[in-house]
Amino acid sequence: MSDEHRPNGAAFLDLDTTDRGDLDLEPLRVAWPVWDLYAATSRAEAAGRIAEAELVVVNKVVLSGEVLQQAGRLRLVCVAATGTNNVDLSEARELGIAVANVAGYATASVVQHVFALILALTTRLSEVRAALADGAWQRARQFCLLDFPFRELDGLTLGIVGYGALGAAVARVAEAFGMRVLIAQRPGGSRRSGRVPLQQLLPQVDVLSLHCPLTEYTRNLIGAPEFALMKRDALLINTARGGIVNETALADALRQGVIAGAGVDVLSREPPTHGNPLLAPDIPNLILTPHVAWASRQSRQRLIEEIARNIEAFLQGRPRNRVV
């Protein structure tokens, strides 16, 4: 692209969702020279901030059809995530606005978090730490504290719902631990060899890990009937989307001992400003983390670099990670 056609206005509307001052943003500046970087943007502010922009980067800021219609110069929306449900793709297509996302940048980070949750629950790490803080080891009559027996992962069965890049990466690590892996039939999908229908898979697994998108087929996929099929010593891990699990049913299942524990990184509404059943203080064996499985520093840096590559490809007329 010649200099006379070089773009001159870009906006990153919610930079704080990606960078907290620990990333190198130079790839963005190399790809597109002039930026307005906003820590956060409310719905009311979005239209004004993109009114003169040719490029917009968003993570979770909603770009509705109405907002896009007011952005007369906008040519490219880069979503700083894989999911694009916050952008009105139909309206973008109608207006001739390109939309690109980023996939695969957080695989290593998410896999690491999945096994951090599995290992913490399996080894009863929270209970051990609490006992130590209470002086239980200091009062012990022998060198070790055997009050919290735990199982090895070797020989246990891991069930995976959602066998894309993330699910496959989790499976590889599970096999390194000596786990047997079962893959669920994709909800709403056609039957495939080697996949197990969910209702048949649930009674067999010691750990169930979710890696599927939130769709009409997966909303409330795991609820009270599904928990009732699982082993009483089984664990649930959800680093996918909050709406896949019925949160009230999970809280009840943990309180009643229907399953043994859960590690949850996502909720149906984030942040949970109006509360959530899983925030109750009386739920046993629940580890709740604030949607950070994806967010290692390396993962976030890869995200910035992939956005820059999407921008460069667009300027060169090459489709890259285009969803519109």
C-alpha positions, 0 to 999 in steps of 0.5 A: 500500500502506498504512503498516500493511502496509508491509514491514519486512525486506529483505536484499541477500545479495551486495552486493559483486558489484554495489557496491564503494562507488561506487554510490548505493543510495538508490533501494533505500532509497526502495523498501523502508525497512529493509535488511540489506546483506551483502557476501557470503553463503555457502551455509551462511549463506543460510537464516539471513539470509533467515529473517525477510526479506520481500524478498531481493536476490541476484546469484549466491547460490544460493537452493535449494528447501530454503533457500526453504522456511525463509523463511516471510515471504519474498514477493519475490526480486529477482535482480540479474542477467538469469539466474535459474538460482541460484534454484529457480523451481519451488519459489518458484512452489509457495511463492507467492514472486515472482521478478523479474530485470533485463534490458538494463541492461548492453548498452552496457557489454558492447558496449564490452568486446566491441570493446575485445577485438576492437580489442586483438587486431586491433591486436596491442596486447599485443604492441606494448606488450611490445615497447615495454617491451623497448625495441624502439622505442627501438632502432628505426632509423626513426620507427615500429615496423612489426614488428606488421602488423595489419588494419582492421576495415573490410571484415571479417566479424563472425559473431554467435551470439545475436541478442537486444538484446546481439547486435543492439547489437554488430551496429550498432557493427560496421556503424559500423566497416564490418564485414559482419555475419552472424547464426547460426541460433539453436541449437535454434531453428526456421529463420529468414530471414536466419540462417545455420546455424553450420557455414556461418557459421564458415568465413566470419567473421573475428570470431565473437562469442557472445551466447547463453545457456547451454542444453542446445543451446549447451553446448560449442557451440564446440569443436575441430570448430568451430575447424577450420572457422574461418579461421586468422586468425579471432578468437573473442570470448566475453562470454556464458557460459563453458560455451558454449566448450570451454575445452580445445579453445580453448587447443589451437586457440590454441597450434596456430594453428588460430585467431589469437586470442580474447578471453574474459570468462567461464569455465565455473566462476567464480572459477576456484579450481581452475584452468582450461585458459585460465589456462595461461601459454603460450597465445598471443593470448588476452586473458582478463578476469574477468567484467567486461564487464557491470560499468561503473559506469553499468551497475551503477547502472542495475541498482540502479535497475531492482531498485528499480523491480521492488520498487516495482511489486511493492508496487503489485501490478504485474508487472514483469520477473517470471519467477515 
